[in-house]
Amino acid sequence: MSNTIKSEIKFNVELDENRIPEKLTWTAQDGGVEQEEAKAMMLSIWDSKVQETLRIDLWTKDMPVDEMKLFFHQTLVAMADTFQRATADEKMADTMKDFCDYFAEKLELKK
């Protein structure tokens, strides 16, 4: 019998009276994170039974638009890196990275 190791990541969302997120915090004790505040999060979960992605996208009402643009750019870059590691498809990963550069250029994120 193998020893199973479990790790837990928790997200807490405080909502206003209209159910709009006011505060996001997360905890990942294995990573040394305890009730760290965040302004936005994107979580994707693959449901293999129905072959679709389930998503939770949240951001606080005080998340600045300029930070949201950076958040999206950095998330897209991370997805391209993850895609390359997960599939070993360097050609498509490079295409995704080219789009990330285009995205950053059009939003004037890179100088």
C-alpha positions in Angstrom: 0.0 0.0 0.0 1.4 3.4 -1.0 1.4 6.5 1.2 -0.7 9.2 -0.3 0.4 12.7 0.2 -2.3 15.4 0.0 -1.8 19.1 -0.5 -4.5 21.7 -0.2 -5.0 25.1 -1.8 -7.7 27.3 -0.5 -9.3 30.4 -2.0 -11.5 32.8 0.0 -13.7 35.3 -1.7 -15.4 38.2 0.2 -18.4 39.6 -1.7 -20.3 42.9 -1.4 -24.1 43.1 -1.2 -24.3 42.6 -5.0 -22.1 39.5 -4.9 -19.2 41.3 -6.5 -15.7 40.2 -5.2 -14.2 42.8 -2.8 -11.4 40.7 -1.5 -9.6 37.5 -2.6 -7.2 35.6 -0.4 -5.5 32.3 -0.9 -3.6 29.8 1.2 -1.2 27.0 0.1 0.6 25.9 3.2 3.0 23.6 1.3 4.2 26.6 -0.6 4.5 28.8 2.5 1.5 31.0 1.5 -1.0 31.9 4.2 -4.0 34.2 3.5 -2.2 36.2 0.8 -4.3 38.8 -0.8 -4.8 38.8 -4.6 -6.7 41.1 -7.0 -7.6 38.5 -9.6 -7.5 34.7 -10.2 -8.2 32.4 -13.1 -8.7 28.7 -12.4 -9.3 26.1 -15.1 -10.3 22.5 -14.3 -10.5 19.7 -17.0 -13.5 17.5 -16.7 -12.5 14.4 -18.7 -16.0 12.8 -18.5 -17.6 15.6 -20.6 -14.4 16.7 -22.3 -14.7 20.4 -21.3 -12.9 23.0 -19.2 -14.6 24.4 -16.2 -13.5 27.8 -15.2 -13.6 30.3 -12.3 -12.5 33.8 -13.3 -12.7 36.4 -10.5 -11.3 39.8 -9.9 -12.0 42.4 -7.2 -13.9 45.5 -8.1 -10.8 47.6 -7.4 -8.5 45.7 -9.8 -7.0 48.4 -12.0 -7.4 47.9 -15.8 -3.7 48.4 -16.4 -2.9 45.6 -13.9 -5.6 43.4 -15.6 -3.9 43.8 -18.9 -0.6 42.8 -17.4 -2.3 39.9 -15.6 -3.7 38.6 -18.9 -0.4 39.0 -20.7 1.5 37.1 -18.0 -1.2 34.4 -17.9 -1.0 33.9 -21.7 2.8 33.6 -21.6 2.5 31.1 -18.8 0.0 29.1 -20.8 2.3 29.0 -23.8 5.1 27.7 -21.5 2.8 25.1 -19.9 1.6 24.0 -23.3 5.1 23.4 -24.5 6.0 21.4 -21.4 2.8 19.4 -21.5 2.8 18.6 -25.2 6.4 19.1 -26.4 4.8 20.9 -29.4 7.5 23.6 -29.8 6.1 25.0 -33.1 2.7 25.8 -31.6 4.2 27.0 -28.4 6.3 29.4 -30.4 3.2 30.6 -32.3 1.5 31.2 -29.0 4.5 33.2 -27.7 4.4 35.2 -31.0 0.8 36.1 -30.1 1.8 37.1 -26.6 4.4 39.5 -28.1 1.7 40.9 -30.4 -0.7 41.2 -27.5 1.9 43.1 -25.4 2.8 45.3 -28.3 -0.9 46.3 -29.1 -1.5 47.0 -25.4 1.8 48.9 -25.2 3.0 46.7 -22.3 6.5 46.3 -23.7 8.8 49.2 -24.4 
